[in-house]
Amino acid sequence: MRESAVSAQSAMQGALAGRRVIVTGGARGLGADFVTTLAAAGARVVFGDVLHEAGEALAQSLAAQGHDVAFAALDLAQPDSIAAFVEHAAQRMGGIDALINNAAITNSGGKFAHEISVPTWDAVMDVNVRGTWLMCTAAQRFLADSGRGAIVNIASDTALWGAPKLLAYVASKGAVIAMTHSLAREFGAQGITVNAIAPGLTEVEATAYVPAERHAFYLDGRALQRAQVPEDVTGPVLFLLTDAARFVTGQLLPVNGGFVMN
Ligand code: NAD
């Protein structure tokens, strides 16, 4: 395991023990790193994804190590699936303390604005924006009952620096950031914190298609000049679920080695 992963894990040890967390899009990539690190920190996790085989495999391997982790089918494009997933997770864990809205689709990558089709635009918005909204509202009453409810929305720094040739995705992440602000005010009355993390370009299977020039552009523009890996994002995300962050809400934290500063 990388040194950064070990330190994120040990920093969270105890702080998240027994915490009941749901994660969307946990079957691979950043989501799988959140799930794995949460499990290692003693949290109880139910994660959902459209990738059933990969999700089941991850859950089984973590359960075999003694962790309280389960996978459940989830399709954010389907409102009924969202409601069923949240109910199932709450029933399994006896409530929900935290929600990480991580799942998203990109689809518009490599295309100019005029090349994106309306069905592509709608698909991106349905999953990334409507899906995030519906996850938040489905989980709201459980998070309120928790007394220390926390939501972390995974945005993207592409919405902050104006990444070209990615318009539907960038617009959806801008919406996620805006929803984070408004939901923080609405949910604050119930003691639920709502924050967003904006990762920079991170080395995962899903970004293997990103052209080398864009990887180089990020590398050159970072204050910390190395490739970004999932473990870089996990620590800040998990911090926002801990009791150390109970007075932090409505905030956006870019996690990108200093590529974009706000
Ligand atoms: P990824 O594609 O590996 O992860 C996304 C996960 O969401 C996948 O497991 C996918 O199957 C799942 N998913 C997709 N559609 C779904 C649906 N309809 N219902 C349920 N699950 C669905 O990509 P990733 O890079 O790990 O991305 C994770 C998050 O981080 C996303 O929100 C992404 O926008 C954000 N992000 C990633 C980067 C990066 O460079 N990797 C940078 C900025 C932000």
Boltz pocket constraint, residues with backbone or C-beta under 6 A from the ligand:
constraints:
  - pocket:
      binder: B
      contacts: [[A, 24], [A, 25], [A, 26], [A, 27], [A, 28], [A, 29], [A, 30], [A, 31], [A, 48], [A, 49], [A, 50], [A, 51], [A, 74], [A, 75], [A, 76], [A, 77], [A, 101], [A, 102], [A, 103], [A, 104], [A, 105], [A, 127], [A, 154], [A, 155], [A, 156], [A, 157], [A, 198], [A, 199], [A, 200], [A, 201], [A, 202], [A, 203], [A, 204], [A, 205], [A, 206], [A, 207]]
      max_distance: 6.0
